[in-house]
């Protein structure tokens, strides 16, 4: 199973009213077809009354195995339905990667 599909399946436990998982690996210095960098936007009633760190910890707990073994970078946008509505259902674009390979940085 693709890592993106696994992320979507695991985060389904949050009963999201909206979820988008974007594989942003191609924006980084990784091999073609890599699944290591993801942007997750998830809107859930379960985030009501929780601070941002609590929301991120909740997501990280659901993705514990993937974070330990597969995912190198995870950008999280965790919103309540009210927050999502107030933002007009928009999340900004991720910036382009400015890094290079370890060899280039030596």
N, CA, C and O atoms as a GROMACS GRO file, in nm:
protein
  424
    1UNK      N    1   0.085  -0.118   0.000
    1UNK     CA    2   0.000   0.000   0.000
    1UNK      C    3   0.090   0.124   0.000
    1UNK      O    4   0.191   0.128   0.069
    2UNK      N    5   0.052   0.223  -0.077
    2UNK     CA    6   0.127   0.348  -0.081
    2UNK      C    7   0.116   0.418   0.054
    2UNK      O    8   0.016   0.408   0.124
    3UNK      N    9   0.222   0.489   0.088
    3UNK     CA   10   0.226   0.560   0.216
    3UNK      C   11   0.114   0.664   0.222
    3UNK      O   12   0.052   0.682   0.326
    4UNK      N   13   0.090   0.733   0.112
    4UNK     CA   14  -0.018   0.832   0.109
    4UNK      C   15  -0.152   0.768   0.145
    4UNK      O   16  -0.229   0.824   0.222
    5UNK      N   17  -0.179   0.651   0.091
    5UNK     CA   18  -0.303   0.580   0.123
    5UNK      C   19  -0.308   0.540   0.270
    5UNK      O   20  -0.414   0.548   0.333
    6UNK      N   21  -0.195   0.499   0.324
    6UNK     CA   22  -0.188   0.461   0.465
    6UNK      C   23  -0.217   0.581   0.554
    6UNK      O   24  -0.290   0.570   0.653
    7UNK      N   25  -0.160   0.696   0.518
    7UNK     CA   26  -0.186   0.819   0.594
    7UNK      C   27  -0.335   0.849   0.594
    7UNK      O   28  -0.394   0.873   0.699
    8UNK      N   29  -0.395   0.847   0.477
    8UNK     CA   30  -0.538   0.876   0.466
    8UNK      C   31  -0.621   0.778   0.547
    8UNK      O   32  -0.716   0.817   0.616
    9UNK      N   33  -0.586   0.650   0.540
    9UNK     CA   34  -0.660   0.548   0.614
    9UNK      C   35  -0.647   0.570   0.765
    9UNK      O   36  -0.747   0.567   0.837
   10UNK      N   37  -0.527   0.593   0.813
   10UNK     CA   38  -0.505   0.611   0.957
   10UNK      C   39  -0.573   0.737   1.010
   10UNK      O   40  -0.629   0.736   1.120
   11UNK      N   41  -0.568   0.845   0.932
   11UNK     CA   42  -0.630   0.970   0.978
   11UNK      C   43  -0.781   0.967   0.968
   11UNK      O   44  -0.848   1.056   1.021
   12UNK      N   45  -0.835   0.867   0.902
   12UNK     CA   46  -0.980   0.848   0.900
   12UNK      C   47  -1.037   0.830   1.040
   12UNK      O   48  -1.156   0.853   1.063
   13UNK      N   49  -0.952   0.789   1.134
   13UNK     CA   50  -0.995   0.774   1.274
   13UNK      C   51  -1.040   0.906   1.335
   13UNK      O   52  -1.111   0.907   1.436
   14UNK      N   53  -1.000   1.018   1.274
   14UNK     CA   54  -1.040   1.150   1.324
   14UNK      C   55  -1.175   1.193   1.269
   14UNK      O   56  -1.223   1.303   1.299
   15UNK      N   57  -1.236   1.107   1.189
   15UNK     CA   58  -1.366   1.136   1.128
   15UNK      C   59  -1.366   1.276   1.065
   15UNK      O   60  -1.448   1.360   1.100
   16UNK      N   61  -1.274   1.300   0.973
   16UNK     CA   62  -1.260   1.435   0.918
   16UNK      C   63  -1.379   1.478   0.833
   16UNK      O   64  -1.439   1.398   0.762
   17UNK      N   65  -1.410   1.607   0.842
   17UNK     CA   66  -1.510   1.664   0.752
   17UNK      C   67  -1.441   1.707   0.622
   17UNK      O   68  -1.507   1.726   0.520
   18UNK      N   69  -1.310   1.721   0.626
   18UNK     CA   70  -1.228   1.747   0.508
   18UNK      C   71  -1.088   1.695   0.536
   18UNK      O   72  -1.035   1.711   0.646
   19UNK      N   73  -1.029   1.632   0.435
   19UNK     CA   74  -0.891   1.586   0.447
   19UNK      C   75  -0.827   1.588   0.310
   19UNK      O   76  -0.886   1.545   0.211
   20UNK      N   77  -0.705   1.638   0.306
   20UNK     CA   78  -0.625   1.634   0.184
   20UNK      C   79  -0.484   1.595   0.223
   20UNK      O   80  -0.423   1.657   0.310
   21UNK      N   81  -0.432   1.493   0.158
   21UNK     CA   82  -0.296   1.447   0.180
   21UNK      C   83  -0.222   1.463   0.048
   21UNK      O   84  -0.258   1.400  -0.052
   22UNK      N   85  -0.119   1.547   0.048
   22UNK     CA   86  -0.044   1.576  -0.074
   22UNK      C   87   0.098   1.526  -0.057
   22UNK      O   88   0.167   1.561   0.039
   23UNK      N   89   0.142   1.444  -0.152
   23UNK     CA   90   0.280   1.397  -0.154
   23UNK      C   91   0.364   1.508  -0.218
   23UNK      O   92   0.355   1.532  -0.338
   24UNK      N   93   0.444   1.576  -0.138
   24UNK     CA   94   0.528   1.686  -0.185
   24UNK      C   95   0.673   1.643  -0.205
   24UNK      O   96   0.762   1.727  -0.215
   25UNK      N   97   0.696   1.515  -0.211
   25UNK     CA   98   0.832   1.464  -0.224
   25UNK      C   99   0.902   1.516  -0.349
   25UNK      O  100   1.023   1.541  -0.347
   26UNK      N  101   0.829   1.533  -0.458
   26UNK     CA  102   0.889   1.580  -0.583
   26UNK      C  103   0.946   1.721  -0.570
   26UNK      O  104   1.028   1.762  -0.653
   27UNK      N  105   0.905   1.795  -0.467
   27UNK     CA  106   0.956   1.930  -0.445
   27UNK      C  107   1.092   1.927  -0.373
   27UNK      O  108   1.150   2.032  -0.346
   28UNK      N  109   1.140   1.809  -0.342
   28UNK     CA  110   1.262   1.793  -0.263
   28UNK      C  111   1.363   1.708  -0.338
   28UNK      O  112   1.331   1.648  -0.441
   29UNK      N  113   1.482   1.705  -0.288
   29UNK     CA  114   1.590   1.632  -0.352
   29UNK      C  115   1.584   1.485  -0.311
   29UNK      O  116   1.664   1.438  -0.230
   30UNK      N  117   1.487   1.415  -0.369
   30UNK     CA  118   1.467   1.273  -0.339
   30UNK      C  119   1.450   1.198  -0.470
   30UNK      O  120   1.422   1.260  -0.573
   31UNK      N  121   1.466   1.068  -0.471
   31UNK     CA  122   1.448   0.990  -0.594
   31UNK      C  123   1.305   1.001  -0.650
   31UNK      O  124   1.210   1.020  -0.574
   32UNK      N  125   1.293   0.990  -0.781
   32UNK     CA  126   1.160   0.989  -0.844
   32UNK      C  127   1.073   0.881  -0.780
   32UNK      O  128   1.119   0.770  -0.754
   33UNK      N  129   0.948   0.916  -0.755
   33UNK     CA  130   0.854   0.820  -0.698
   33UNK      C  131   0.861   0.809  -0.547
   33UNK      O  132   0.791   0.727  -0.488
   34UNK      N  133   0.946   0.890  -0.482
   34UNK     CA  134   0.960   0.884  -0.336
   34UNK      C  135   0.831   0.926  -0.267
   34UNK      O  136   0.754   1.008  -0.319
   35UNK      N  137   0.809   0.871  -0.151
   35UNK     CA  138   0.697   0.910  -0.065
   35UNK      C  139   0.754   0.939   0.072
   35UNK      O  140   0.747   0.857   0.164
   36UNK      N  141   0.812   1.058   0.086
   36UNK     CA  142   0.880   1.092   0.211
   36UNK      C  143   0.840   1.227   0.268
   36UNK      O  144   0.862   1.251   0.386
   37UNK      N  145   0.782   1.314   0.188
   37UNK     CA  146   0.744   1.449   0.230
   37UNK      C  147   0.595   1.470   0.200
   37UNK      O  148   0.552   1.457   0.086
   38UNK      N  149   0.518   1.500   0.305
   38UNK     CA  150   0.374   1.514   0.289
   38UNK      C  151   0.321   1.640   0.353
   38UNK      O  152   0.373   1.689   0.454
   39UNK      N  153   0.216   1.692   0.293
   39UNK     CA  154   0.139   1.803   0.350
   39UNK      C  155   0.000   1.750   0.377
   39UNK      O  156  -0.067   1.699   0.287
   40UNK      N  157  -0.044   1.761   0.501
   40UNK     CA  158  -0.175   1.710   0.541
   40UNK      C  159  -0.261   1.826   0.591
   40UNK      O  160  -0.222   1.899   0.683
   41UNK      N  161  -0.375   1.840   0.530
   41UNK     CA  162  -0.476   1.933   0.578
   41UNK      C  163  -0.592   1.848   0.627
   41UNK      O  164  -0.648   1.768   0.551
   42UNK      N  165  -0.627   1.865   0.754
   42UNK     CA  166  -0.736   1.784   0.809
   42UNK      C  167  -0.824   1.871   0.898
   42UNK      O  168  -0.776   1.946   0.983
   43UNK      N  169  -0.953   1.859   0.875
   43UNK     CA  170  -1.053   1.935   0.948
   43UNK      C  171  -1.140   1.836   1.023
   43UNK      O  172  -1.199   1.746   0.964
   44UNK      N  173  -1.146   1.852   1.156
   44UNK     CA  174  -1.220   1.755   1.236
   44UNK      C  175  -1.282   1.821   1.358
   44UNK      O  176  -1.224   1.910   1.419
   45UNK      N  177  -1.400   1.775   1.391
   45UNK     CA  178  -1.467   1.818   1.515
   45UNK      C  179  -1.383   1.776   1.637
   45UNK      O  180  -1.391   1.840   1.743
   46UNK      N  181  -1.303   1.671   1.623
   46UNK     CA  182  -1.222   1.623   1.734
   46UNK      C  183  -1.116   1.725   1.777
   46UNK      O  184  -1.057   1.711   1.884
   47UNK      N  185  -1.090   1.826   1.694
   47UNK     CA  186  -0.992   1.929   1.729
   47UNK      C  187  -1.053   2.043   1.810
   47UNK      O  188  -0.981   2.130   1.859
   48UNK      N  189  -1.187   2.045   1.823
   48UNK     CA  190  -1.252   2.150   1.900
   48UNK      C  191  -1.198   2.154   2.042
   48UNK      O  192  -1.190   2.050   2.109
   49UNK      N  193  -1.161   2.272   2.089
   49UNK     CA  194  -1.113   2.291   2.225
   49UNK      C  195  -0.970   2.247   2.248
   49UNK      O  196  -0.922   2.251   2.362
   50UNK      N  197  -0.899   2.204   2.144
   50UNK     CA  198  -0.761   2.157   2.160
   50UNK      C  199  -0.664   2.260   2.103
   50UNK      O  200  -0.689   2.321   2.000
   51UNK      N  201  -0.553   2.277   2.174
   51UNK     CA  202  -0.447   2.363   2.126
   51UNK      C  203  -0.378   2.296   2.006
   51UNK      O  204  -0.390   2.175   1.987
   52UNK      N  205  -0.309   2.375   1.928
   52UNK     CA  206  -0.243   2.324   1.808
   52UNK      C  207  -0.150   2.207   1.840
   52UNK      O  208  -0.150   2.108   1.767
   53UNK      N  209  -0.072   2.217   1.944
   53UNK     CA  210   0.022   2.109   1.980
   53UNK      C  211  -0.052   1.980   2.011
   53UNK      O  212  -0.005   1.872   1.978
   54UNK      N  213  -0.169   1.991   2.075
   54UNK     CA  214  -0.248   1.872   2.105
   54UNK      C  215  -0.301   1.808   1.977
   54UNK      O  216  -0.307   1.685   1.967
   55UNK      N  217  -0.340   1.888   1.881
   55UNK     CA  218  -0.389   1.837   1.753
   55UNK      C  219  -0.277   1.763   1.680
   55UNK      O  220  -0.296   1.654   1.627
   56UNK      N  221  -0.158   1.827   1.678
   56UNK     CA  222  -0.045   1.765   1.609
   56UNK      C  223  -0.003   1.635   1.676
   56UNK      O  224   0.031   1.538   1.609
   57UNK      N  225  -0.006   1.633   1.807
   57UNK     CA  226   0.027   1.509   1.878
   57UNK      C  227  -0.074   1.400   1.847
   57UNK      O  228  -0.037   1.283   1.834
   58UNK      N  229  -0.200   1.437   1.834
   58UNK     CA  230  -0.304   1.340   1.801
   58UNK      C  231  -0.279   1.280   1.663
   58UNK      O  232  -0.290   1.159   1.644
   59UNK      N  233  -0.245   1.364   1.566
   59UNK     CA  234  -0.215   1.317   1.431
   59UNK      C  235  -0.088   1.232   1.433
   59UNK      O  236  -0.085   1.124   1.375
   60UNK      N  237   0.016   1.280   1.500
   60UNK     CA  238   0.142   1.206   1.506
   60UNK      C  239   0.124   1.068   1.569
   60UNK      O  240   0.189   0.972   1.527
   61UNK      N  241   0.038   1.058   1.667
   61UNK     CA  242   0.013   0.928   1.730
   61UNK      C  243  -0.050   0.830   1.630
   61UNK      O  244  -0.019   0.711   1.630
   62UNK      N  245  -0.138   0.881   1.545
   62UNK     CA  246  -0.202   0.795   1.444
   62UNK      C  247  -0.105   0.755   1.333
   62UNK      O  248  -0.125   0.654   1.266
   63UNK      N  249   0.000   0.834   1.315
   63UNK     CA  250   0.099   0.807   1.209
   63UNK      C  251   0.233   0.764   1.266
   63UNK      O  252   0.336   0.775   1.198
   64UNK      N  253   0.234   0.715   1.388
   64UNK     CA  254   0.358   0.682   1.457
   64UNK      C  255   0.448   0.589   1.375
   64UNK      O  256   0.568   0.617   1.360
   65UNK      N  257   0.395   0.483   1.322
   65UNK     CA  258   0.475   0.388   1.245
   65UNK      C  259   0.534   0.453   1.120
   65UNK      O  260   0.651   0.433   1.089
   66UNK      N  261   0.453   0.529   1.049
   66UNK     CA  262   0.499   0.593   0.927
   66UNK      C  263   0.606   0.699   0.956
   66UNK      O  264   0.702   0.713   0.881
   67UNK      N  265   0.589   0.772   1.065
   67UNK     CA  266   0.688   0.873   1.102
   67UNK      C  267   0.821   0.810   1.142
   67UNK      O  268   0.928   0.868   1.119
   68UNK      N  269   0.814   0.693   1.201
   68UNK     CA  270   0.937   0.624   1.242
   68UNK      C  271   1.008   0.557   1.125
   68UNK      O  272   1.130   0.542   1.126
   69UNK      N  273   0.932   0.516   1.022
   69UNK     CA  274   0.989   0.432   0.918
   69UNK      C  275   0.989   0.489   0.776
   69UNK      O  276   1.073   0.450   0.695
   70UNK      N  277   0.899   0.579   0.745
   70UNK     CA  278   0.883   0.618   0.605
   70UNK      C  279   0.885   0.769   0.580
   70UNK      O  280   0.946   0.815   0.484
   71UNK      N  281   0.818   0.843   0.664
   71UNK     CA  282   0.800   0.987   0.641
   71UNK      C  283   0.919   1.064   0.695
   71UNK      O  284   0.959   1.049   0.810
   72UNK      N  285   0.975   1.146   0.608
   72UNK     CA  286   1.087   1.233   0.648
   72UNK      C  287   1.036   1.369   0.695
   72UNK      O  288   1.090   1.426   0.790
   73UNK      N  289   0.932   1.420   0.629
   73UNK     CA  290   0.878   1.552   0.663
   73UNK      C  291   0.726   1.549   0.652
   73UNK      O  292   0.670   1.492   0.559
   74UNK      N  293   0.662   1.613   0.751
   74UNK     CA  294   0.516   1.616   0.755
   74UNK      C  295   0.471   1.757   0.792
   74UNK      O  296   0.496   1.804   0.903
   75UNK      N  297   0.405   1.823   0.700
   75UNK     CA  298   0.349   1.955   0.723
   75UNK      C  299   0.203   1.936   0.761
   75UNK      O  300   0.125   1.880   0.683
   76UNK      N  301   0.165   1.984   0.879
   76UNK     CA  302   0.029   1.963   0.928
   76UNK      C  303  -0.049   2.093   0.934
   76UNK      O  304   0.000   2.195   0.982
   77UNK      N  305  -0.171   2.087   0.885
   77UNK     CA  306  -0.268   2.196   0.896
   77UNK      C  307  -0.391   2.133   0.958
   77UNK      O  308  -0.471   2.070   0.889
   78UNK      N  309  -0.407   2.150   1.088
   78UNK     CA  310  -0.516   2.087   1.163
   78UNK      C  311  -0.615   2.196   1.204
   78UNK      O  312  -0.581   2.289   1.277
   79UNK      N  313  -0.737   2.183   1.157
   79UNK     CA  314  -0.839   2.286   1.178
   79UNK      C  315  -0.968   2.228   1.233
   79UNK      O  316  -1.002   2.112   1.207
   80UNK      N  317  -1.038   2.310   1.308
   80UNK     CA  318  -1.175   2.278   1.343
   80UNK      C  319  -1.262   2.320   1.225
   80UNK      O  320  -1.217   2.399   1.142
   81UNK      N  321  -1.383   2.270   1.216
   81UNK     CA  322  -1.471   2.314   1.106
   81UNK      C  323  -1.491   2.466   1.106
   81UNK      O  324  -1.494   2.527   0.999
   82UNK      N  325  -1.505   2.527   1.224
   82UNK     CA  326  -1.523   2.673   1.229
   82UNK      C  327  -1.400   2.746   1.177
   82UNK      O  328  -1.413   2.845   1.104
   83UNK      N  329  -1.281   2.700   1.214
   83UNK     CA  330  -1.158   2.762   1.166
   83UNK      C  331  -1.146   2.748   1.014
   83UNK      O  332  -1.107   2.842   0.944
   84UNK      N  333  -1.180   2.632   0.965
   84UNK     CA  334  -1.173   2.604   0.821
   84UNK      C  335  -1.268   2.697   0.745
   84UNK      O  336  -1.232   2.752   0.641
   85UNK      N  337  -1.388   2.714   0.799
   85UNK     CA  338  -1.486   2.802   0.736
   85UNK      C  339  -1.437   2.947   0.736
   85UNK      O  340  -1.448   3.018   0.636
   86UNK      N  341  -1.381   2.990   0.851
   86UNK     CA  342  -1.331   3.128   0.863
   86UNK      C  343  -1.219   3.156   0.765
   86UNK      O  344  -1.204   3.269   0.719
   87UNK      N  345  -1.139   3.056   0.732
   87UNK     CA  346  -1.029   3.071   0.637
   87UNK      C  347  -1.075   3.052   0.492
   87UNK      O  348  -0.994   3.061   0.400
   88UNK      N  349  -1.200   3.027   0.473
   88UNK     CA  350  -1.252   3.008   0.338
   88UNK      C  351  -1.207   2.877   0.276
   88UNK      O  352  -1.207   2.863   0.153
   89UNK      N  353  -1.169   2.781   0.359
   89UNK     CA  354  -1.128   2.651   0.308
   89UNK      C  355  -0.997   2.655   0.232
   89UNK      O  356  -0.976   2.577   0.140
   90UNK      N  357  -0.909   2.747   0.269
   90UNK     CA  358  -0.782   2.764   0.198
   90UNK      C  359  -0.663   2.743   0.290
   90UNK      O  360  -0.664   2.784   0.406
   91UNK      N  361  -0.561   2.679   0.236
   91UNK     CA  362  -0.433   2.662   0.302
   91UNK      C  363  -0.327   2.708   0.202
   91UNK      O  364  -0.337   2.678   0.083
   92UNK      N  365  -0.228   2.781   0.249
   92UNK     CA  366  -0.124   2.830   0.159
   92UNK      C  367  -0.040   2.720   0.098
   92UNK      O  368  -0.034   2.608   0.149
   93UNK      N  369   0.025   2.754  -0.010
   93UNK     CA  370   0.116   2.661  -0.077
   93UNK      C  371   0.242   2.642   0.007
   93UNK      O  372   0.285   2.733   0.078
   94UNK      N  373   0.300   2.527  -0.003
   94UNK     CA  374   0.427   2.501   0.064
   94UNK      C  375   0.538   2.569  -0.014
   94UNK      O  376   0.532   2.577  -0.137
   95UNK      N  377   0.640   2.619   0.056
   95UNK     CA  378   0.753   2.680  -0.014
   95UNK      C  379   0.837   2.574  -0.084
   95UNK      O  380   0.836   2.457  -0.045
   96UNK      N  381   0.909   2.615  -0.185
   96UNK     CA  382   1.000   2.524  -0.253
   96UNK      C  383   1.114   2.490  -0.159
   96UNK      O  384   1.156   2.572  -0.078
   97UNK      N  385   1.164   2.370  -0.171
   97UNK     CA  386   1.276   2.324  -0.090
   97UNK      C  387   1.401   2.402  -0.126
   97UNK      O  388   1.433   2.416  -0.244
   98UNK      N  389   1.471   2.452  -0.026
   98UNK     CA  390   1.594   2.527  -0.049
   98UNK      C  391   1.717   2.442  -0.022
   98UNK      O  392   1.829   2.485  -0.048
   99UNK      N  393   1.695   2.323   0.028
   99UNK     CA  394   1.807   2.236   0.064
   99UNK      C  395   1.856   2.156  -0.054
   99UNK      O  396   1.795   2.156  -0.161
  100UNK      N  397   1.966   2.090  -0.033
  100UNK     CA  398   2.022   2.004  -0.134
  100UNK      C  399   2.062   1.872  -0.069
  100UNK      O  400   2.025   1.843   0.044
  101UNK      N  401   2.135   1.796  -0.141
  101UNK     CA  402   2.180   1.670  -0.084
  101UNK      C  403   2.295   1.697   0.012
  101UNK      O  404   2.355   1.805   0.010
  102UNK      N  405   2.324   1.601   0.095
  102UNK     CA  406   2.434   1.616   0.191
  102UNK      C  407   2.565   1.639   0.118
  102UNK      O  408   2.652   1.712   0.168
  103UNK      N  409   2.581   1.580   0.002
  103UNK     CA  410   2.705   1.597  -0.074
  103UNK      C  411   2.721   1.742  -0.119
  103UNK      O  412   2.831   1.796  -0.115
  104UNK      N  413   2.610   1.804  -0.163
  104UNK     CA  414   2.615   1.944  -0.208
  104UNK      C  415   2.648   2.039  -0.095
  104UNK      O  416   2.704   2.146  -0.118
  105UNK      N  417   2.614   2.002   0.028
  105UNK     CA  418   2.633   2.090   0.142
  105UNK      C  419   2.768   2.070   0.211
  105UNK      O  420   2.796   2.137   0.310
  106UNK      N  421   2.852   1.981   0.161
  106UNK     CA  422   2.980   1.957   0.225
  106UNK      C  423   3.080   2.063   0.188
  106UNK      O  424   3.195   2.058   0.234
   0.00000   0.00000   0.00000
